[in-house]
Amino acid sequence: MIHNFNYHRATTLKEALDQVEKSKEDYKIICGGQSLLILMRQGLVAPENLIDIKSVKEMRYIDYDPKDGLKIGATTTHREIEKSPLIKKYYPVLVEMENNLASIQTRNWGTIGGNLAHGDPSSDPAPILIAANATVKMASQEKEHSLLLEDFFVDIFETALNEGELLTEVQVPILPKKTAIVYEKFNIIKNHQGIVSVAASITMDQDGDRCKDARIVLGAAAATPLRAKNAEKMLSGKKIDTKLLENVGIKAAEECDPVSDIHATETYRRDLVKALTIKMTKKAWEHAKATG
Ligand SMILES: Cc1cc2nc3c(=O)[nH]c(=O)nc-3n(C[C@H](O)[C@H](O)[C@H](O)COP(=O)(O)OP(=O)(O)OC[C@H]3O[C@@H](n4cnc5c(N)ncnc54)[C@H](O)[C@@H]3O)c2cc1C
């Protein structure tokens, strides 16, 4: 049973921020409602004021610029990302990920801003965006600022968003030459949230001979999406071979900090991290060698 609340529909960012200010800390932002309504139905969240930003059109866009890269407004839906020709051309891994995220109905309502602001460690977009070195933009009545997405997740369902702030934009830089990003989640039921997921980004040197840079980001393997930095270091500057990738997988499994729950035990999740890390780094390596 959902508690009574005051409903406010904002049509501009200013209106939303003004309403946030008026609501004196007893409010929740709602966008697609795909995550929040579940918490409200369970009585885990009972705000006095619900501020709906779904109609804030100025936050709903997908722009690409060859210098600055990709900018996605926070109220852009998963479905819009999935169907974007720009994203398909420059960041195809995001389209593939969206194809496997929930049902079309959820993708039609759920937004990128809501997904990240929810702070779920099993978010699908988060590992890929961190692998791509994305930043998020936040705004309050006082100021606007940006933060690397990898620093945005603080704890389980807790983010760096301060009281009074809205997430307004996701920015993804241009990928360096000879870079490939790949992602896979392991789940039992198709399109459900992953039991574990891994995104890998590999940048090869000019000759395609050695790994110049690597990012390995684990989903649902700790309280927040997690970079396996020790595993990444094993690849940097190295010639990649299958033995090295096997050891990288072992290192990532050591670095993660998964829980045991009804979906899987901690040990099972670590085994999945190892297997998916080996698979994803191999795939990213092969794709990076083949790209311009
Ligand atoms: C059946 C089902 C299956 C799902 N499967 C997946 C899956 O496979 N992978 C996956 O990643 N996710 C999955 N999800 C989660 C869902 O896709 C995301 O949570 C969704 O993107 C949330 O967006 P929303 O706009 O609906 O957020 P809301 O539910 O409206 O809000 C979520 C939270 O974010 C806050 N918020 C929203 N927008 C902003 C903003 N701009 N600034 C600040 N705070 C904000 C809200 O206050 C709330 O705390 C699933 C959800 C459902 C219901």
The ligand as an SDF file (V2000), in Angstrom:
LIG
                    3D

 53 58  0  0  0  0  0  0  0  0999 V2000
   11.0890   -5.5940  -13.9200 C   0  0  0  0  0  0  0  0  0  0  0  0
   12.3440   -4.7690  -13.8650 C   0  0  0  0  0  0  0  0  0  0  0  0
   13.5010   -5.2660  -14.4170 C   0  0  0  0  0  0  0  0  0  0  0  0
   14.6640   -4.5140  -14.3850 C   0  0  0  0  0  0  0  0  0  0  0  0
   15.8020   -5.0230  -14.9720 N   0  0  0  0  0  0  0  0  0  0  0  0
   16.9290   -4.2800  -14.9940 C   0  0  0  0  0  0  0  0  0  0  0  0
   18.1000   -4.7710  -15.6340 C   0  0  0  0  0  0  0  0  0  0  0  0
   18.1370   -5.8500  -16.2220 O   0  0  0  0  0  0  0  0  0  0  0  0
   19.2150   -3.9750  -15.5880 N   0  0  0  0  0  0  0  0  0  0  0  0
   19.2230   -2.7420  -14.9860 C   0  0  0  0  0  0  0  0  0  0  0  0
   20.2400   -2.0630  -14.9910 O   0  0  0  0  0  0  0  0  0  0  0  0
   18.1220   -2.2620  -14.3820 N   0  0  0  0  0  0  0  0  0  0  0  0
   16.9900   -3.0030  -14.3740 C   0  0  0  0  0  0  0  0  0  0  0  0
   15.8620   -2.5030  -13.7560 N   0  0  0  0  0  0  0  0  0  0  0  0
   15.9400   -1.2330  -13.0790 C   0  0  0  0  0  0  0  0  0  0  0  0
   15.4390   -0.0950  -13.9700 C   0  0  0  0  0  0  0  0  0  0  0  0
   15.7690   -0.2520  -15.2860 O   0  0  0  0  0  0  0  0  0  0  0  0
   16.1640    1.1280  -13.6190 C   0  0  0  0  0  0  0  0  0  0  0  0
   16.1000    1.2500  -12.2620 O   0  0  0  0  0  0  0  0  0  0  0  0
   15.4960    2.3140  -14.2910 C   0  0  0  0  0  0  0  0  0  0  0  0
   16.3460    2.7980  -15.2850 O   0  0  0  0  0  0  0  0  0  0  0  0
   15.2170    3.3930  -13.2870 C   0  0  0  0  0  0  0  0  0  0  0  0
   14.8960    4.5740  -13.9610 O   0  0  0  0  0  0  0  0  0  0  0  0
   13.5960    5.3390  -13.5840 P   0  0  0  0  0  0  0  0  0  0  0  0
   13.5740    6.5430  -14.4270 O   0  0  0  0  0  0  0  0  0  0  0  0
   12.4240    4.4190  -13.6650 O   0  0  0  0  0  0  0  0  0  0  0  0
   13.9150    5.7160  -12.0610 O   0  0  0  0  0  0  0  0  0  0  0  0
   12.9090    5.9710  -10.8560 P   0  0  0  0  0  0  0  0  0  0  0  0
   12.3190    4.6720  -10.4200 O   0  0  0  0  0  0  0  0  0  0  0  0
   11.9670    7.0480  -11.1970 O   0  0  0  0  0  0  0  0  0  0  0  0
   13.9470    6.5000   -9.7670 O   0  0  0  0  0  0  0  0  0  0  0  0
   14.9340    5.6330   -9.2360 C   0  0  0  0  0  0  0  0  0  0  0  0
   15.7300    6.3930   -8.1850 C   0  0  0  0  0  0  0  0  0  0  0  0
   16.4970    7.4130   -8.7810 O   0  0  0  0  0  0  0  0  0  0  0  0
   16.1250    8.7170   -8.3120 C   0  0  0  0  0  0  0  0  0  0  0  0
   16.1600    9.5720   -9.4950 N   0  0  0  0  0  0  0  0  0  0  0  0
   15.5780    9.3440  -10.7020 C   0  0  0  0  0  0  0  0  0  0  0  0
   15.9840   10.2630  -11.5850 N   0  0  0  0  0  0  0  0  0  0  0  0
   16.8200   11.0970  -10.9390 C   0  0  0  0  0  0  0  0  0  0  0  0
   17.5890   12.2400  -11.3420 C   0  0  0  0  0  0  0  0  0  0  0  0
   17.6030   12.6890  -12.5940 N   0  0  0  0  0  0  0  0  0  0  0  0
   18.3280   12.8720  -10.4010 N   0  0  0  0  0  0  0  0  0  0  0  0
   18.3600   12.4090   -9.1230 C   0  0  0  0  0  0  0  0  0  0  0  0
   17.6830   11.3240   -8.6940 N   0  0  0  0  0  0  0  0  0  0  0  0
   16.9250   10.6720   -9.5980 C   0  0  0  0  0  0  0  0  0  0  0  0
   14.7590    8.5260   -7.6770 C   0  0  0  0  0  0  0  0  0  0  0  0
   14.5460    9.4550   -6.6300 O   0  0  0  0  0  0  0  0  0  0  0  0
   14.8750    7.1100   -7.1380 C   0  0  0  0  0  0  0  0  0  0  0  0
   15.5830    7.1180   -5.9310 O   0  0  0  0  0  0  0  0  0  0  0  0
   14.6810   -3.2360  -13.7760 C   0  0  0  0  0  0  0  0  0  0  0  0
   13.4980   -2.7210  -13.2210 C   0  0  0  0  0  0  0  0  0  0  0  0
   12.3450   -3.4690  -13.2730 C   0  0  0  0  0  0  0  0  0  0  0  0
   11.0890   -2.9040  -12.6910 C   0  0  0  0  0  0  0  0  0  0  0  0
  1  2  1  0
  2  3  1  0
  2 52  2  0
  3  4  2  0
  4  5  1  0
  4 50  1  0
  5  6  2  0
  6  7  1  0
  6 13  1  0
  7  8  2  0
  7  9  1  0
  9 10  1  0
 10 11  2  0
 10 12  1  0
 12 13  2  0
 13 14  1  0
 14 15  1  0
 14 50  1  0
 15 16  1  0
 16 17  1  0
 16 18  1  0
 18 19  1  0
 18 20  1  0
 20 21  1  0
 20 22  1  0
 22 23  1  0
 23 24  1  0
 24 25  2  0
 24 26  1  0
 24 27  1  0
 27 28  1  0
 28 29  2  0
 28 30  1  0
 28 31  1  0
 31 32  1  0
 32 33  1  0
 33 34  1  0
 33 48  1  0
 34 35  1  0
 35 36  1  0
 35 46  1  0
 36 37  1  0
 36 45  1  0
 37 38  2  0
 38 39  1  0
 39 40  1  0
 39 45  2  0
 40 41  1  0
 40 42  2  0
 42 43  1  0
 43 44  2  0
 44 45  1  0
 46 47  1  0
 46 48  1  0
 48 49  1  0
 50 51  2  0
 51 52  1  0
 52 53  1  0
M  END
$$$$
